[in-house]
Amino acid sequence: MTETNDPGSDEAAKFVLFADESLLDQVDTDIIIEHGHDVYIIGSDDSLNYNVPSYIDVDEIRNIIAEKSLDSLKYDYFFVGHSRNIEYVAVRKKNSDIRVGTFPQASIPKVMTDYGLETEEVDFSKIEDYTLEELFEIAKETITEELTSLPR
């Protein structure tokens, strides 16, 4: 594929805004103080969820995203949340050959730090080799590594 523009990444950037607004509505400072800085993945369907805290209403977040963008129903997506912040988004148009778009653009999750998710930039020609599900598994593994390294 030799596209010069990246519609997938454009959509991913929009999802950052919509998801971020919906998280701000649900996760206030008191929750962060009480529960700490949780790291989780929320997706367009339950198969793309991981480690979602009980205080987050996933259906409500999906509804807010759908209300803000009717086009969102045309996409499968997931985002990595860290407390109230969106760290990473991957988006793929349903029933389409258009490649996965990510935000940050053309990146894959690398490692969680105290400051958030670090990503690794990859060449645009390489990002199209990943499926949404593969990127989800990479993000999930990155979070799992962080969760298992925490002191007990």
C-alpha positions in Angstrom: 0.0 0.0 0.0 1.5 3.3 -1.0 -0.8 5.9 0.4 0.6 9.3 1.2 -2.1 10.2 3.7 -3.0 8.1 6.7 -6.8 8.0 7.3 -6.3 5.4 10.0 -4.1 7.7 12.1 -6.5 10.6 11.5 -9.3 8.6 13.0 -7.0 7.4 15.8 -6.3 11.1 16.7 -10.1 11.8 16.8 -10.6 8.8 19.1 -8.0 10.3 21.5 -10.1 13.4 21.9 -13.4 11.5 22.4 -12.0 8.9 24.7 -10.1 11.5 26.7 -13.3 13.5 27.2 -15.3 10.4 28.3 -12.6 9.4 30.8 -12.5 12.9 32.3 -16.2 12.5 32.9 -15.8 9.3 34.8 -12.4 9.3 36.5 -12.0 12.2 39.0 -9.1 13.0 41.3 -10.7 11.3 44.3 -10.9 8.0 42.4 -7.2 8.3 41.5 -6.3 9.1 45.1 -8.3 6.1 46.3 -7.3 3.5 43.6 -3.9 4.7 42.3 -2.9 5.2 38.7 -4.6 2.2 37.0 -3.5 1.1 33.6 -6.1 -0.5 31.3 -7.3 -1.1 27.8 -10.8 -0.2 26.6 -12.0 -1.3 23.2 -14.9 -1.1 20.8 -16.0 -4.5 22.0 -15.3 -6.5 25.1 -12.7 -8.7 23.4 -10.5 -5.6 23.3 -10.8 -4.8 27.0 -8.1 -5.6 29.6 -7.6 -4.8 33.3 -10.5 -2.2 33.3 -11.1 -0.9 36.8 -14.6 -1.5 38.2 -15.2 2.3 38.6 -15.0 2.8 34.8 -18.3 2.2 32.9 -17.1 0.9 29.6 -20.5 1.0 27.9 -20.8 4.7 28.9 -17.4 5.5 27.4 -18.4 3.7 24.2 -21.7 5.6 24.1 -20.0 9.0 24.6 -17.5 8.2 21.8 -20.5 7.2 19.5 -22.4 10.3 20.4 -19.5 12.6 19.6 -18.7 10.7 16.4 -21.3 8.6 14.6 -18.4 7.5 12.3 -16.9 5.7 15.3 -19.4 2.9 14.8 -17.6 2.2 11.5 -14.4 1.4 13.4 -12.9 -1.2 15.7 -10.5 0.4 18.2 -8.9 0.2 21.6 -7.1 2.7 23.7 -4.6 2.4 26.6 -5.7 4.5 29.6 -3.4 5.4 32.5 -5.5 7.0 35.2 -7.3 9.8 33.3 -4.9 9.9 30.4 -5.0 8.3 27.0 -1.6 6.9 26.2 -2.2 5.0 23.0 -4.9 4.4 20.4 -5.2 1.9 17.6 -8.1 2.1 15.1 -9.2 0.0 12.1 -12.1 0.6 9.8 -14.5 -2.4 9.9 -14.6 -4.5 6.7 -11.9 -2.5 5.0 -8.4 -3.1 3.7 -7.2 0.2 5.1 -4.4 -0.4 7.5 -4.5 0.2 11.2 -4.0 3.7 12.4 -2.3 4.6 15.6 -1.8 7.5 17.9 1.0 8.3 18.4 1.3 7.9 14.7 3.0 4.7 13.3 3.9 3.4 16.8 3.7 0.3 18.9 3.6 0.0 22.7 7.0 -0.5 24.2 7.1 -0.2 28.0 5.0 1.3 30.8 6.9 3.7 33.1 5.9 5.8 36.1 5.1 8.6 33.6 3.0 6.5 31.2 3.3 4.4 28.1 6.4 4.7 26.0 5.9 3.8 22.3 8.3 2.8 19.7 8.0 4.5 16.3 8.0 2.2 13.3 8.2 2.9 9.7 4.8 3.5 8.0 5.4 0.5 5.7 5.9 -1.7 8.8 2.9 -0.6 10.8 0.6 -1.9 8.1 2.0 -5.4 8.9 0.2 -5.3 12.3 -3.4 -6.2 12.8 -5.5 -4.4 15.4 -5.6 -7.7 17.4 -1.8 -8.0 17.3 -1.4 -4.4 18.6 -3.9 -5.1 21.3 -1.8 -8.2 22.4 1.4 -6.1 22.4 -0.3 -3.4 24.5 -1.7 -6.1 26.9 1.7 -7.7 27.3 3.2 -4.3 28.0 0.6 -3.6 30.7 1.0 -7.1 32.1 4.7 -6.7 32.5 4.1 -3.5 34.4 1.5 -5.1 36.7 3.7 -8.1 37.5 6.7 -5.9 38.3 4.8 -3.9 40.9 5.7 -4.6 44.6 3.2 -6.6 46.4 
